[in-house]
Amino acid sequence: LHAPLVLVQIAGMVAGAIFGRERWLEWMAFRVEPGSWGFLLRPWAFVTHVLIQPVSPWFILQMLWLWQWGKILEENFGRGFLLRLYGVLTLALPAVLVVLSVLPGSGGYQLANPGLVHFPLFLAVAMLMPDAQWLFGWPFKYWAAALSAIFLLMYLAERDLVNALLAVTAGVLTYVLMRRAGMVSRLEG
């Protein structure tokens, strides 16, 4: 399953380049406005928001990591687990925005950040093998903590509390799914 995920992401990036970023966002991003149920007219956006990739050299690195993390998770838990994790993350984040949109004083929200779904795959690998060495000999658990902190600080510095909440939600969902798979106890050791 990790290979098709990468191929679909590549297709999404190429399509975004062909159609233009603004047009691609308009069609594929998940958007919700307060007091409006218009998002129901675009049900595909609950899934397609993960296909909005910027044309960037970083895209290659992100796809290599998506391949690697997906492969590790598939080898250890099977395709069903990877599909469940990716699917839950993909569908839960728009659901959080829908809940936020009905709160008093809420604004409109747009979800077009595939990193919110892809980074938790790295967190899942860090939960699976926290003491395994990665870049510069640092264990995965330190990288997971450092990168999670940087992403949260980045969102907070931009005063983007919605994406900060979505990132925390994705991390908690990953933890819950890993715990249900029986692997979180390694983190606690």
N, C-alpha and C positions, 0 to 999 in steps of 0.2 A: 504493500500500500504506500510505502514511503516514496517509491519511484513515481507513481501516478500523481501524488501530491505535488512533487517538484515539477513535473511536466505541466500540470494545471497552473501552477504559479507562473511558470515561464510563459505559458500561453496568455495569462492575464496581463503580464508585464508588456508583452508584445502588442496585445490588443489595445492596451492603454496608450502605448506609443503611437499606434496607427490612428486611433480615434481621437487622440488628444486627451490630456489629463483631465481637463474640466468636463468634457463630454463623458468620459469614462466614469468620473466621480458621480456625475448627475444620474447616470444609468445604474451603476453598481453599488454605490455606497448606501448604507442603511441610514435613513433619516427619520426623525420623529419630531413633531412639533407639539407643544403643549395644547391639550384640548382637542387634538385632531387625531383621527384614526386613519389618516391618509396612507400611513405606512402599510396598511393592509392591502392597498392597491398595488403594491410592489413587493409581493411576498418573496421573490427571489433574492431580494437584498438581505434577508436574514442569513443567507449563505454567501452571496457574492461579495460581501464587504471584505473578505479575506483575499480577494483577487486584485486588489488595488495596490499594485507595486510600483514604486517610482523607478524610472529608468536611471540606473546608477551603477557604478562599479561595485557598490556594497551589496547589490542584489545577488551577485555571483557568490559572495561569501555567505549571505543568508541562505541561499539555496543549497550550498555545500553542507551547511550546518543542519538545515532541515532534513536533508538526505541522511546525514550521519545520525542525528538524534532519532529520527523516525526508524532507521534501521536498527539501532540499539533497542528501542522500545519494542519493535516488532519481534526481534529475536528473543527477547526476554518474556514478553507477555502475549505475543501473537497479534495478528492483524485486527482481531476484534477489539482488543484493548486500544490500539492506536486509533482506530476508527471512532471508538466511543469517546476517547479523550479529545480528539480533534473536533468531533461533532458536538460534544457538550460545550466546549469552549466557543465554537463558532456560533452556536444558537443561544447560549446563555448571555453573551455580551449585549446583543440587541435587546434581549428580554430585560436586562438591567436598565437600559435606556428607556424602554417603554415604562417601567415602574417609575423612573426618575421624572418622566414627562408629566405624570399625573400629580406630582407633588406641588403644593402651592409655591409660586414664585419661580418655577423651573423655566428654563429656556428651551430652545430647540437644540437638538443634538444630532451629530453626524458621526457615523462609525466608518472609518476608512483607514484602519491601522492594523494590517495583518500581523505585525509584531506582537500584538496583544494575544494572538492565538499561537504564534510560532515560539515565542520566548518560553512559554510554559512547557514546551517539549524539552527544552534544555533543563528547566527546573526538575522535570520528571526524571531525566537522566541523572541529575545531581542527587535526587532522592534515592535512585536505584543504586548508585555507586558513589557515595559522597567522598570517600577517601581516595578514589582513583585520581591519578595525576593527569593534569591537562596542561594548558599553556604555562610555560615558565616553571613547571613542576608544582604549581599550586593545585591542591585538591579541588575537585568539582564543587564541594560545599562552600569553599571560600569564594570561588568565582560566582556561584549562584547568589551568595549574600552580597558581594560587591556590585554585581551587575543589577540586582534587584534594587539596591539602595540608589545606584546612579539613575536608573529609570524613574524611580519615585521622586528623587530630588529634581530631575529634569522636568517632570510634570508639575511639581510644586513650584519650581522657579518660574515656569510659564503660567502659573496660576490656573493650571488645567486640572482642576479637582475631579472632573468627570473621568478623564483618562487615568488618573491616579486610582480612582475607585475601581475602574474596569481592570486595571493591572492587578490590584489586590484581589479582586473577585476571581480573576483567572488563576492567580497563585493559590488561593484557597480551594478552588475547584480541583486543581491539579493535585493538591495535597489529599483531598478527600478521595479522589479516584485512585491515587497511589495507595492510600491506606486500605481502600477496599480490595486492592490487588495484593495487599499483604506486604508491601515493601517499605513502608515508612519507618518501621522499627529500626532499620539500618541508620537512619538519620539521627535517631535518639541515642545511638551508641557512642 
